Amino acid sequence: MFVLLNNTNLKKMKKILLTALASSVLLLNSCSTDDDSNSSNGPSTENLSGNLTTNLRLENNGTEYVLNGTLLVKDGATLTIDAGVTIKALAGGTDVYILVEKGGRIIADGTASNPIRFTSNASNPAPGDWGGLIINGKAPVSRQASSTSNAATEVNNNIFFGGDVSNDNSGILDYVILEYTGARIDDETEHNGLTLNGVGSGTTISNIFIKNGDDDAIEFFGGTVNTSNILVVNPKDDMFDFSQGYTGTCSNLYGIREAGYTAVTSDPRGIEADGNLDGNSPTDINQSNFTINGISIIHKGGMELTDAIKVRRGATATITGAYIEVGTASVFADFIDLNDSRGNATAATNITAIGNSANGLDINDNVNGPGATLTVSNGTTGGVATSLFSWTGYAF
């Protein structure tokens, strides 16, 4: 059929095209991602930032996803990330991070052959290039008996976490890699690789690889979530940090400082555990009382770390299957330390550890807390099997 394009028809076609264009712009602006593709056939780039108020899926379809600001997953929204997806964070900004708020969810369900990666977009990435991943839940945190179980997020005091839902479900993290995290806001405030704030036991967190971060690799602020199979490489501060009433169980933790990695904070540790936040609320109820089943702490960095294990300030820790080893010229100020000026570990703390005395590790350099139980022996094997982390490709 032949259509004559007279002036009337041309005006009608122009009106239709303008209407379609306006509809497209409206759709784009209401979405949480911006598609910067210049070709319908070529790969596209989607920038991620702002408030996610509806469900969003990041598909593994060749799209390059760039986190270019703060992405807040709001109450009722779910961010789903397909296996094999990589999210590249804009380097250099302390406001570049993902925060899943109370009531929001993240489903990052990777596989051993197709893990999900959060990384820096810098051509020469470095620790602290971007913030990290924060999950806020509704599970209990330490508190005064007369107050509610509610606390402010460290990097954004206007966003809260905690509650009374012990089995709260914030989603799934499985086969996930986080690298070059830890942007510092100031001397007292910084991001971790993975921050779990009041996260409940209904959440799944397993098979996590966190490397080259500028602060703690992973920190638990309260909550009841259980985790398994977590590998940490070269954190500038603590490998594993527990605070503010964490009461879950962690299985198969593995932390490494590589030979030649000398970046440190003022008090880096393998494990750091506080019962309440920074020891400032010694009369809190629901203080940290957690379990670790299997942990390896390998320090080959060629400098002194403060402690292999530090439990203090009202915390109770039950740790079994611990193995600790150092490299040449690598030392700990203390092997295990349960004392602190703001409060010791509780008498219910029970730690069993094997230390490899090669390279001068002093397994008897311990500071016990009143009533706590330490069982320490010398050995060359123990801890966690490296085969659990073969999916990462890391060369142990």
Backbone torsions as a table, in degrees:
resi	resn	phi	psi	omega
1	MET	NA	136.1	-179.6
2	PHE	-103.2	129.6	179.1
3	VAL	-113.8	125.1	179.0
4	LEU	-79.5	121.5	-179.1
5	LEU	-91.5	78.2	174.4
6	ASN	-82.9	-178.2	-177.1
7	ASN	-60.0	-38.5	-179.2
8	THR	-64.3	-45.4	179.7
9	ASN	-65.5	-38.2	178.6
10	LEU	-62.3	-40.9	179.1
11	LYS	-64.5	-40.2	179.0
12	LYS	-64.0	-42.5	180.0
13	MET	-64.5	-40.4	178.9
14	LYS	-61.5	-41.7	179.9
15	LYS	-64.0	-41.3	179.7
16	ILE	-63.8	-44.1	-179.7
17	LEU	-63.8	-41.8	179.4
18	LEU	-65.2	-39.0	178.1
19	THR	-63.9	-42.8	178.8
20	ALA	-64.0	-40.5	179.2
21	LEU	-63.8	-43.0	179.5
22	ALA	-62.5	-39.9	178.8
23	SER	-64.3	-38.3	179.2
24	SER	-65.5	-41.5	179.2
25	VAL	-63.6	-41.5	179.0
26	LEU	-62.1	-42.1	179.9
27	LEU	-63.9	-42.3	-179.4
28	LEU	-63.2	-43.8	-176.4
29	ASN	-70.6	-22.1	-179.9
30	SER	-87.9	-7.2	-178.4
31	CYS	-93.0	161.1	-177.9
32	SER	-90.4	0.9	177.6
33	THR	-127.3	151.8	175.6
34	ASP	-112.9	122.2	-179.5
35	ASP	-91.0	115.1	-177.7
36	ASP	-100.9	20.0	-179.1
37	SER	-65.8	136.2	177.0
38	ASN	-100.5	-0.7	-178.2
39	SER	-145.3	136.5	179.9
40	SER	-70.8	-17.9	-178.1
41	ASN	-101.1	-19.1	-176.5
42	GLY	-91.1	172.7	178.2
43	PRO	-66.2	147.3	-179.0
44	SER	-110.0	161.9	174.2
45	THR	-119.9	131.3	176.7
46	GLU	-118.9	123.9	177.3
47	ASN	-88.4	134.2	-176.2
48	LEU	-114.6	122.7	173.9
49	SER	-173.4	170.1	177.1
50	GLY	94.7	-164.3	-178.0
51	ASN	-96.9	119.4	176.7
52	LEU	-93.0	108.7	-175.6
53	THR	-107.9	-11.0	175.6
54	THR	-127.9	166.4	-177.3
55	ASN	-64.6	141.7	179.3
56	LEU	-137.6	133.7	176.3
57	ARG	-115.4	129.5	174.4
58	LEU	-99.5	107.9	-173.6
59	GLU	-85.3	150.1	175.3
60	ASN	-88.3	77.5	-175.0
61	ASN	-128.7	20.7	-179.4
62	GLY	93.8	-7.4	178.3
63	THR	-67.6	139.6	173.0
64	GLU	-94.8	119.2	-178.9
65	TYR	-99.4	124.3	-178.3
66	VAL	-118.4	118.7	173.9
67	LEU	-82.3	107.3	-173.7
68	ASN	-112.0	18.2	178.4
69	GLY	179.8	-162.1	178.1
70	THR	-82.3	126.2	175.0
71	LEU	-109.3	114.0	-180.0
72	LEU	-104.0	116.9	175.7
73	VAL	-88.9	107.1	-169.8
74	LYS	-81.6	166.7	178.1
75	ASP	-51.9	125.1	178.5
76	GLY	93.8	-11.5	-179.1
77	ALA	-99.8	151.9	177.0
78	THR	-127.1	128.0	172.4
79	LEU	-98.9	115.1	179.2
80	THR	-107.7	129.1	-178.7
81	ILE	-120.8	120.9	-177.8
82	ASP	-68.3	152.2	174.3
83	ALA	-56.4	138.9	178.4
84	GLY	88.9	-6.1	-179.2
85	VAL	-76.7	142.1	172.0
86	THR	-115.2	130.6	174.1
87	ILE	-110.6	121.8	-179.4
88	LYS	-102.7	123.6	-178.0
89	ALA	-91.1	137.9	177.0
90	LEU	-62.2	122.4	-175.0
91	ALA	-77.5	144.4	171.4
92	GLY	102.7	1.0	-177.2
93	GLY	-119.3	131.3	176.1
94	THR	-75.1	-13.8	-179.6
95	ASP	-97.4	15.4	178.9
96	VAL	-101.9	99.4	-178.6
97	TYR	-163.8	166.6	175.3
98	ILE	-112.5	129.6	177.9
99	LEU	-127.8	117.2	175.5
100	VAL	-91.2	113.9	-175.5
101	GLU	-79.9	167.8	175.2
102	LYS	-52.9	128.4	-179.5
103	GLY	89.7	-14.6	173.2
104	GLY	-87.2	167.6	-179.7
105	ARG	-141.7	150.8	171.5
106	ILE	-125.9	130.7	176.1
107	ILE	-116.5	93.7	177.1
108	ALA	-114.2	83.0	-170.0
109	ASP	-107.6	82.3	179.9
110	GLY	-82.7	-173.3	175.9
111	THR	-133.0	168.7	179.6
112	ALA	-60.6	-36.2	-179.5
113	SER	-88.5	-17.2	179.2
114	ASN	-137.1	71.6	178.0
115	PRO	-71.6	162.7	175.3
116	ILE	-97.3	133.4	-174.2
117	ARG	-121.4	131.4	169.7
118	PHE	-111.7	121.0	-173.0
119	THR	-146.0	-178.1	177.5
120	SER	-89.8	150.9	176.4
121	ASN	-94.4	5.3	-179.2
122	ALA	-69.3	147.4	177.9
123	SER	-68.3	-30.0	173.8
124	ASN	-124.7	80.3	-172.7
125	PRO	-64.5	152.4	-178.1
126	ALA	-145.7	156.8	175.1
127	PRO	-55.0	138.5	179.7
128	GLY	84.8	10.0	179.2
129	ASP	-62.3	-32.6	-178.8
130	TRP	-147.4	179.9	-175.5
131	GLY	-72.4	-87.1	-177.9
132	GLY	159.0	-163.7	-179.6
133	LEU	-111.4	127.2	-179.3
134	ILE	-121.4	132.7	175.0
135	ILE	-122.7	124.3	176.8
136	ASN	-106.5	129.2	179.4
137	GLY	-122.1	-172.1	-175.9
138	LYS	-110.2	15.1	-178.7
139	ALA	-82.3	162.7	-175.4
140	PRO	-63.5	150.7	171.0
141	VAL	-129.9	165.4	178.2
142	SER	-64.4	147.0	-175.7
143	ARG	-162.6	165.8	170.1
144	GLN	-71.9	146.8	-176.1
145	ALA	-58.5	-29.0	-176.8
146	SER	-90.9	-1.0	-176.3
147	SER	-111.9	172.8	178.2
148	THR	-89.6	161.7	-179.8
149	SER	-83.8	80.7	-173.7
150	ASN	-146.7	136.0	-178.3
151	ALA	-146.3	156.8	-177.9
152	ALA	-90.7	142.0	176.3
153	THR	-66.2	135.6	-174.2
154	GLU	-58.1	-42.2	-174.7
155	VAL	-90.9	-5.1	177.4
156	ASN	-154.5	96.8	-173.8
157	ASN	-69.8	-5.6	178.7
158	ASN	-90.0	-4.4	-179.2
159	ILE	-116.1	128.2	-170.9
160	PHE	-111.2	161.9	176.5
161	PHE	-141.5	169.0	179.3
162	GLY	99.4	166.4	-179.4
163	GLY	166.0	-148.9	-178.7
164	ASP	-127.6	22.6	-179.2
165	VAL	-103.9	88.4	-174.4
166	SER	-61.4	-34.6	-178.3
167	ASN	-97.3	25.0	179.1
168	ASP	-54.7	143.7	-176.6
169	ASN	-117.4	110.0	177.5
170	SER	-99.6	4.5	174.9
171	GLY	121.1	-148.4	-174.7
172	ILE	-136.7	131.7	163.9
173	LEU	-123.6	113.5	-179.1
174	ASP	-144.4	129.5	-174.4
175	TYR	54.3	67.0	-176.7
176	VAL	-126.4	137.8	177.2
177	ILE	-115.3	131.3	175.9
178	LEU	-125.2	124.6	-177.6
179	GLU	-142.6	151.1	177.8
180	TYR	64.2	37.1	-179.1
181	THR	-91.7	-175.1	170.2
182	GLY	97.3	25.8	178.8
183	ALA	-54.3	136.2	-177.2
184	ARG	-98.3	125.2	178.1
185	ILE	-81.2	-44.3	173.8
186	ASP	-157.4	-170.8	-175.9
187	ASP	-63.7	-23.0	-175.5
188	GLU	-108.9	-11.4	-173.0
189	THR	-129.3	125.7	-179.8
190	GLU	-153.2	162.8	177.3
191	HIS	-87.1	154.6	168.7
192	ASN	-105.1	172.4	173.9
193	GLY	-63.6	-56.1	176.7
194	LEU	-129.7	122.0	179.0
195	THR	-114.0	124.4	-178.4
196	LEU	-114.9	105.4	-175.4
197	ASN	-104.8	107.0	177.6
198	GLY	57.0	36.9	-177.2
199	VAL	-82.6	136.3	-173.5
200	GLY	-89.2	166.9	-175.3
201	SER	-71.7	-11.0	174.6
202	GLY	-76.4	-7.6	180.0
203	THR	-87.4	140.4	178.3
204	THR	-102.4	122.2	176.0
205	ILE	-135.2	110.7	-178.1
206	SER	-154.5	157.2	177.8
207	ASN	54.5	68.0	-177.3
208	ILE	-119.0	137.3	177.8
209	PHE	-124.8	115.9	-178.3
210	ILE	-120.8	121.1	-176.9
211	LYS	-139.2	150.4	173.6
212	ASN	56.9	55.1	176.9
213	GLY	-103.7	155.3	-174.9
214	ASP	-94.2	3.3	173.5
215	ASP	-144.4	-139.0	176.8
216	ASP	-66.6	147.6	174.2
217	ALA	-71.8	-51.2	179.4
218	ILE	-141.7	136.7	178.6
219	GLU	-134.6	135.4	178.0
220	PHE	-106.2	117.8	171.9
221	PHE	-105.0	95.3	-177.5
222	GLY	65.1	-165.6	177.9
223	GLY	91.2	174.4	-174.9
224	THR	-128.6	6.1	-174.3
225	VAL	-62.4	141.9	174.3
226	ASN	-101.8	142.0	-178.9
227	THR	-130.4	160.1	177.5
228	SER	-151.0	149.1	172.3
229	ASN	59.4	68.1	-179.5
230	ILE	-117.7	122.0	177.7
231	LEU	-107.9	129.7	-178.9
232	VAL	-124.1	129.5	178.8
233	VAL	-129.6	125.3	172.8
234	ASN	56.6	57.9	167.2
235	PRO	-82.9	145.2	179.7
236	LYS	-72.9	-30.5	179.8
237	ASP	-111.8	-125.3	-174.4
238	ASP	-80.0	147.4	173.2
239	MET	-72.4	-50.9	-177.2
240	PHE	-134.6	121.7	-174.7
241	ASP	-123.9	130.9	-178.6
242	PHE	-126.3	134.8	-175.9
243	SER	-157.2	168.2	165.1
244	GLN	58.1	34.7	172.3
245	GLY	92.9	31.2	177.2
246	TYR	-72.6	132.6	-175.5
247	THR	-132.4	24.6	-179.7
248	GLY	-93.4	-171.0	178.2
249	THR	-122.5	132.8	176.9
250	CYS	-115.9	130.3	179.8
251	SER	-119.8	134.9	174.0
252	ASN	63.7	69.1	174.5
253	LEU	-101.3	138.6	-178.8
254	TYR	-138.6	118.1	179.8
255	GLY	-120.5	136.9	-177.5
256	ILE	-134.7	134.6	161.2
257	ARG	-110.6	118.1	-174.2
258	GLU	-75.4	156.4	173.5
259	ALA	-59.3	132.1	-179.5
260	GLY	91.9	-11.3	177.5
261	TYR	-89.4	109.0	-172.1
262	THR	-116.4	2.4	180.0
263	ALA	-69.1	130.4	-179.1
264	VAL	-143.6	157.2	166.7
265	THR	-92.0	-166.6	-178.3
266	SER	-74.0	-22.6	-176.6
267	ASP	-150.3	65.0	-179.6
268	PRO	-76.3	143.9	-176.6
269	ARG	-141.7	165.1	169.7
270	GLY	-74.1	-56.0	173.4
271	ILE	-122.4	134.0	168.7
272	GLU	-127.8	128.1	-176.6
273	ALA	-137.1	126.0	174.5
274	ASP	-117.8	145.7	176.3
275	GLY	-73.6	-42.3	179.4
276	ASN	-124.3	176.7	-174.3
277	LEU	-69.7	110.5	175.1
278	ASP	59.3	16.5	-179.8
279	GLY	72.7	13.9	-176.3
280	ASN	-85.1	-10.8	-177.5
281	SER	-131.8	67.4	-174.8
282	PRO	-63.6	-17.6	179.3
283	THR	-94.9	8.7	177.1
284	ASP	-58.4	150.8	166.6
285	ILE	-94.8	167.8	177.5
286	ASN	59.6	42.9	179.0
287	GLN	-76.5	166.7	-173.4
288	SER	-55.4	132.1	177.5
289	ASN	-150.5	87.7	-167.9
290	PHE	-122.5	166.8	-178.5
291	THR	-126.7	137.9	171.6
292	ILE	-122.2	121.3	176.2
293	ASN	-108.5	92.6	179.0
294	GLY	93.0	113.8	176.2
295	ILE	-151.2	137.5	172.2
296	SER	-116.1	130.7	176.8
297	ILE	-121.9	109.7	-175.1
298	ILE	-115.7	115.2	-176.7
299	HIS	-117.0	105.7	179.2
300	LYS	-120.4	18.5	-171.7
301	GLY	-73.8	-7.6	176.1
302	GLY	75.3	25.3	175.9
303	MET	-151.3	-179.9	-178.6
304	GLU	-90.7	131.1	166.7
305	LEU	-102.8	154.3	-172.2
306	THR	-65.9	-51.0	179.5
307	ASP	-148.3	150.5	166.8
308	ALA	-71.8	-47.1	178.9
309	ILE	-135.5	126.6	176.7
310	LYS	-128.4	117.2	175.4
311	VAL	-122.3	129.4	-169.6
312	ARG	-158.1	-178.2	166.7
313	ARG	52.0	47.2	175.0
314	GLY	83.2	5.9	180.0
315	ALA	-81.5	149.2	172.2
316	THR	-118.9	125.0	-179.5
317	ALA	-125.5	135.5	170.5
318	THR	-116.1	108.2	-173.9
319	ILE	-123.2	122.1	176.0
320	THR	-124.7	155.7	176.2
321	GLY	67.7	35.3	178.3
322	ALA	-88.6	139.8	176.1
323	TYR	-134.1	130.6	-174.5
324	ILE	-130.3	135.1	-175.3
325	GLU	-145.5	147.4	176.3
326	VAL	-125.3	159.5	173.8
327	GLY	-96.9	-176.5	178.7
328	THR	-60.3	131.0	179.1
329	ALA	65.4	15.1	176.2
330	SER	-104.3	128.0	-175.7
331	VAL	-138.0	160.2	168.7
332	PHE	-112.3	138.5	174.4
333	ALA	-61.1	-39.4	173.0
334	ASP	-136.4	147.1	175.4
335	PHE	-72.7	-63.4	175.1
336	ILE	-131.0	130.5	-177.1
337	ASP	-131.0	122.7	-178.1
338	LEU	-115.4	13.6	-178.6
339	ASN	-112.9	151.2	176.3
340	ASP	-161.7	149.7	-179.0
341	SER	-66.2	-19.7	178.6
342	ARG	-101.1	13.0	177.8
343	GLY	129.4	141.7	-178.7
344	ASN	-91.5	172.5	167.6
345	ALA	-64.2	154.0	-179.4
346	THR	-74.6	163.5	179.3
347	ALA	-65.5	-18.4	179.9
348	ALA	-80.9	-5.7	179.2
349	THR	-65.4	134.3	-177.4
350	ASN	-140.9	115.2	-175.2
351	ILE	-126.5	129.0	174.5
352	THR	-117.8	122.7	-174.0
353	ALA	-141.5	145.8	170.9
354	ILE	-108.0	130.7	175.4
355	GLY	-116.9	136.7	177.7
356	ASN	-89.3	109.4	-173.7
357	SER	-73.3	-4.2	175.9
358	ALA	-61.0	151.6	179.9
359	ASN	64.0	21.5	170.2
360	GLY	87.8	10.0	178.1
361	LEU	-64.2	123.5	-179.5
362	ASP	-96.6	100.6	-176.8
363	ILE	-76.6	-8.6	178.8
364	ASN	-97.2	2.7	180.0
365	ASP	-85.8	72.9	-174.9
366	ASN	-121.0	150.6	173.8
367	VAL	-120.9	101.9	-175.5
368	ASN	-83.7	152.6	175.1
369	GLY	-95.1	157.2	-178.8
370	PRO	-56.5	118.4	175.5
371	GLY	84.9	-14.7	-178.5
372	ALA	-71.5	158.7	-177.0
373	THR	-113.5	121.4	174.1
374	LEU	-117.7	128.0	174.9
375	THR	-123.0	106.5	-172.6
376	VAL	-121.5	136.3	177.8
377	SER	-141.9	162.8	178.6
378	ASN	-93.7	140.4	178.4
379	GLY	-173.3	167.2	-177.4
380	THR	-111.3	-2.2	178.5
381	THR	-137.9	160.8	178.7
382	GLY	143.0	-171.7	178.2
383	GLY	78.1	-138.8	-168.3
384	VAL	-111.1	138.9	179.3
385	ALA	-69.9	129.4	179.6
386	THR	-67.6	-20.5	-179.3
387	SER	-61.4	-22.2	177.8
388	LEU	-62.8	-20.1	-174.4
389	PHE	-114.1	20.2	179.7
390	SER	-60.7	-28.4	-179.6
391	TRP	-63.2	-22.4	-177.9
392	THR	-77.4	-22.1	-174.6
393	GLY	78.1	6.1	-178.4
394	TYR	-72.1	135.9	179.8
395	ALA	-92.8	103.7	-178.6
396	PHE	-73.5	NA	NA
